Amino acid sequence: TIAKGDMPVVLSGLGTVTPLAVVTVKTQINGQLTEVGFKEGQMVNKGDFLAQIDPRPYQVALEQAEAQLAKDQATLKNSQVDLKRYQTLVAQNSIARQTLDTQAATVQQNIAVVQADQAQIDTQKLNLTYCRIVAPVTGRVGLRQVDAGNYVQTSDANGIVIITQLQPISVIFTLPEDNLPAVAQRIHNGASLTATAFDRTGAVKLDTGRLDTIDNQIDTTTGTFKLRAAFDNSGETLFPNQFVNVQLLVDTLRGADLIPNAAVQRGAPGTFVYVVKPDETVTAQAVTLGPGNDQYVVATKGVQPGQIVVTDGADRLKDGAKVRVANNRGQGAAAQPGTPAAAQPGTPATAQPGTPATAQPGTPATAQPGTPATAQPGTPAAAPPGTPAAAQPGTPATAQPGTPAAAQPGTPATAQPGTPAAAQPGTPANPPQHSGGQHRRRSAE
C-alpha cells in the first residue's frame, strides 16, 4: 500500500580515511640517541617522552657560554667606568673630545658583545631542551626508525618515528558535480550535515561524523568535487588510508508518498507500477520517482496514498489481469499478483494429497491416491484402484473376488478406501471365483 512517510535524501560517495595530522619525529640537534621511551604501536599524548639524546656536550657548551658572558660583562663595566672618567676630563678641557667619543663607542660594542653572549647561552639551553624529544601531537606511534645507541642528525630523512593522529580523523570523499548546488546551499544555510562511513562492502557501519568542508574547485577529469568529513573515531574503526563508502544526509522529505521498491517496474513505457483496482484487476500506472533507500522510493507523480500496488509476480501480469490481494505485511505491503481466486468452469480441478477435491458441474474430478473424491449430481466419479465403485441405476456392476457390491436404486454409492475398484457403467459383470464353486450375482435394477 502506498503510504505517507519521511524519506531521507542521502548522497553516496567513495572516500579515503585521511588523518588530520601525520608527524615524522626528527631530532633537532645532532647527538647520540641514548634512550627510546615508547613502544611501537602505542598511543601517546602531546608532550609525552619519546627519546633522549646525550645532553653532555650541550651542557658543556652552555657553561662555556656563561663564562664568556661573565668575561664580556666585566669588560663592559670597565669601559663604562672609563667613559664617565673621560666625560669629567672633557668638561675640564683636559683631554680631546675625540677620546671621549671613542670611549663611548667602545662601551656600545661591549654592550653588543654581552647581548651576543646571552643569546649563545639561550641557544645552549634550547639545545639541552631538544635533547629530550617529546610527542608533538596526540596519536598512535608507528614503527621505530632508529635504535638507541645510534648517532642521529637533523639531516636524517626517516627521523625517529612517525605519529599518526587517529582521534579525531577525517574522510575525504567525492560526489558528482551535479550534487554540488544542494550541498553548498545547505552549508550556506548553516546546516550541519551528517556523514556516515561504511566499510568497503557498504554493509558494516563504521562511524558517524559531520561534514567539515568542501573543496573550492571541481575536478574536470572526473566531474566530481571533494568533501571532507570529520569523525571522532572513538572506537578506532577508521584507519588511515582505508577505503570507505560515505553516505551524506543532505535533507529529509517530510510526508512523501512511499512505494515499495519491489513494486517498481521498468520497461518500454518507462517506470511504472501495477495498481490493484477494486475489482481485483490491475492496471499499469506510470510514476515519477524521487530519492529512495533499500526498501522504499518516493513517488513524486502518478500515484496516490492508499492505493494498493503489486510487489510479487509483477513480471507475469498485464493490464486487466486478476490478482488476489494478500494481507499487508507492514507499511507499504502490496497485493500478491498472478494467483487466480477460483477455477473456471470446464477446467478439471486436481485435488492435493489429503484434500478432498470438489468437481464443478459437468467436470470429472480426478481423485489423488488415498483421497476420497465427492461426486456432484449427474457426474460419474472414477474410483481409485482397490476401491469398489457404486453401480449407477441401470448399470450392471461387477463384483470383485470376495467383495459383494451393493447398489441402491437411484442412488450413487460411495466407494470406501482400501476396497477393490468397481466396474464402469455399461460393463458386464465378471463372476467372482470362490473355493466352493462358481456363482453369479446380478445387481438389482
Number of C-alpha atoms within 10 A of each C-alpha: 25 24 18 18 14 13 21 16 16 18 17 17 18 17 24 20 23 24 21 15 17 16 16 16 20 18 22 15 18 17 21 17 22 16 15 18 12 16 13 12 13 12 17 22 14 11 12 16 16 20 22 20 25 18 18 12 12 21 15 12 18 21 14 16 21 18 14 18 21 15 13 20 18 13 17 20 14 13 21 19 12 15 21 13 13 21 18 13 15 15 10 9 10 10 14 11 14 10 13 20 13 11 20 18 13 18 20 14 14 20 19 14 18 21 15 16 22 16 14 19 21 15 16 21 16 14 20 20 15 18 23 16 21 18 20 17 17 19 24 18 22 17 13 16 11 15 14 15 14 12 14 21 16 12 12 11 9 13 18 22 20 20 23 22 21 26 20 18 23 27 31 23 24 23 22 16 16 11 13 15 10 11 21 15 12 14 17 8 8 9 14 13 17 18 24 20 28 20 17 14 9 13 9 11 14 18 19 17 20 18 23 18 14 18 12 8 10 16 13 9 6 11 12 18 20 20 19 21 26 23 23 16 18 12 9 13 14 28 17 17 12 14 20 25 23 30 20 23 19 21 17 13 14 11 12 19 24 28 30 23 16 18 24 20 20 10 7 6 10 10 15 21 24 25 25 26 15 9 9 16 19 25 18 18 16 19 18 13 18 16 17 18 13 7 11 20 21 26 20 15 12 12 21 15 15 12 16 26 31 27 24 14 15 20 10 9 18 14 12 14 16 20 22 16 19 11 10 13 10 8 14 24 21 27 27 19 26 19 12 11 11 7 11 10 12 12 13 17 19 15 19 12 12 11 14 15 21 19 25 18 14 15 19 19 24 22 24 18 15 13 18 21 23 19 22 16 10 10 16 18 23 20 27 23 15 15 19 27 29 27 27 20 17 13 19 20 28 28 24 21 12 10 12 13 19 15 21 14 14 11 12 19 18 18 23 15 17 12 16 20 21 23 22 20 17 12 11 13 19 15 15 17 13 10 5 6 7 9 9 12 14 14 20 14 12
